[in-house]
Amino acid sequence: MDKYFNLYREMISLRGLSDLTLKSYCTYIRSYLDYLQNILKKNPEDVSWQELRDYIRRIQIILSLIQTISLFAQFFHAL
C-alpha cells in the first residue's frame, strides 16, 4: 500500500496545498488504505463502488457516535 500512498502524496503535493492540508489529506488516505489492506484485503483498483460506499457509511457512523459521546460528555460536565 505504500506505493499507492506515495503516488497519492506526490499527486496532491502538486496542487499547491498548505502543509497542514497535505498532512490532513494524507491521514485520511492512509486510513482508507489501511482499511483496504487489513479489512477488505484488496488493492484500491479492485474495490467496487459498493465497497467504497460501505467505507464512507462506516466513517459516517463512527463520526456520529463520536458526536453523540461528545454531547453526552458536555451534558454531564455541565451538571
One Martini backbone bead per residue (centre of mass of N, CA, C, O) as a GRO file, in nm:
protein
   79
    1MET     BB    1   0.051   0.066  -0.010
    2ASP     BB    2   0.285   0.268  -0.041
    3LYS     BB    3   0.256   0.322  -0.339
    4TYR     BB    4  -0.018   0.470  -0.321
    5PHE     BB    5   0.057   0.684  -0.116
    6ASN     BB    6   0.293   0.816  -0.274
    7LEU     BB    7   0.127   0.888  -0.522
    8TYR     BB    8  -0.076   1.069  -0.379
    9ARG     BB    9   0.121   1.266  -0.251
   10GLU     BB   10   0.242   1.364  -0.516
   11MET     BB   11  -0.019   1.465  -0.647
   12ILE     BB   12  -0.107   1.675  -0.416
   13SER     BB   13   0.162   1.847  -0.409
   14LEU     BB   14   0.086   1.996  -0.695
   15ARG     BB   15  -0.163   2.189  -0.571
   16GLY     BB   16  -0.070   2.400  -0.340
   17LEU     BB   17  -0.091   2.309  -0.056
   18SER     BB   18  -0.085   2.302   0.256
   19ASP     BB   19   0.070   2.128   0.498
   20LEU     BB   20  -0.185   2.068   0.664
   21THR     BB   21  -0.355   1.955   0.432
   22LEU     BB   22  -0.166   1.730   0.349
   23LYS     BB   23  -0.171   1.584   0.620
   24SER     BB   24  -0.474   1.532   0.625
   25TYR     BB   25  -0.501   1.373   0.361
   26CYS     BB   26  -0.296   1.151   0.441
   27THR     BB   27  -0.456   1.044   0.678
   28TYR     BB   28  -0.707   0.953   0.515
   29ILE     BB   29  -0.566   0.766   0.308
   30ARG     BB   30  -0.435   0.579   0.513
   31SER     BB   31  -0.695   0.474   0.635
   32TYR     BB   32  -0.809   0.353   0.374
   33LEU     BB   33  -0.569   0.164   0.307
   34ASP     BB   34  -0.589   0.003   0.569
   35TYR     BB   35  -0.871  -0.104   0.519
   36LEU     BB   36  -0.808  -0.256   0.261
   37GLN     BB   37  -0.582  -0.438   0.377
   38ASN     BB   38  -0.722  -0.543   0.663
   39ILE     BB   39  -1.028  -0.596   0.568
   40LEU     BB   40  -1.049  -0.650   0.243
   41LYS     BB   41  -0.790  -0.741   0.092
   42LYS     BB   42  -0.724  -0.486  -0.111
   43ASN     BB   43  -0.689  -0.307  -0.384
   44PRO     BB   44  -0.801  -0.018  -0.513
   45GLU     BB   45  -0.872  -0.143  -0.808
   46ASP     BB   46  -1.069  -0.378  -0.654
   47VAL     BB   47  -1.282  -0.177  -0.570
   48SER     BB   48  -1.597  -0.117  -0.523
   49TRP     BB   49  -1.851   0.101  -0.497
   50GLN     BB   50  -1.984  -0.039  -0.255
   51GLU     BB   51  -1.729  -0.047  -0.076
   52LEU     BB   52  -1.693   0.256  -0.067
   53ARG     BB   53  -1.971   0.321   0.058
   54ASP     BB   54  -1.924   0.150   0.313
   55TYR     BB   55  -1.691   0.318   0.420
   56ILE     BB   56  -1.837   0.587   0.442
   57ARG     BB   57  -2.056   0.485   0.634
   58ARG     BB   58  -1.866   0.402   0.860
   59ILE     BB   59  -1.760   0.689   0.914
   60GLN     BB   60  -2.033   0.819   0.978
   61ILE     BB   61  -2.092   0.646   1.228
   62ILE     BB   62  -1.845   0.723   1.391
   63LEU     BB   63  -1.900   1.031   1.397
   64SER     BB   64  -2.174   1.009   1.536
   65LEU     BB   65  -2.069   0.879   1.796
   66ILE     BB   66  -1.878   1.105   1.875
   67GLN     BB   67  -2.093   1.326   1.899
   68THR     BB   68  -2.264   1.189   2.115
   69ILE     BB   69  -2.047   1.163   2.331
   70SER     BB   70  -1.985   1.465   2.346
   71LEU     BB   71  -2.266   1.555   2.439
   72PHE     BB   72  -2.274   1.390   2.699
   73ALA     BB   73  -2.022   1.514   2.825
   74GLN     BB   74  -2.129   1.805   2.832
   75PHE     BB   75  -2.376   1.749   3.004
   76PHE     BB   76  -2.229   1.624   3.257
   77HIS     BB   77  -2.039   1.865   3.303
   78ALA     BB   78  -2.276   2.078   3.360
   79LEU     BB   79  -2.381   1.942   3.640
   0.00000   0.00000   0.00000
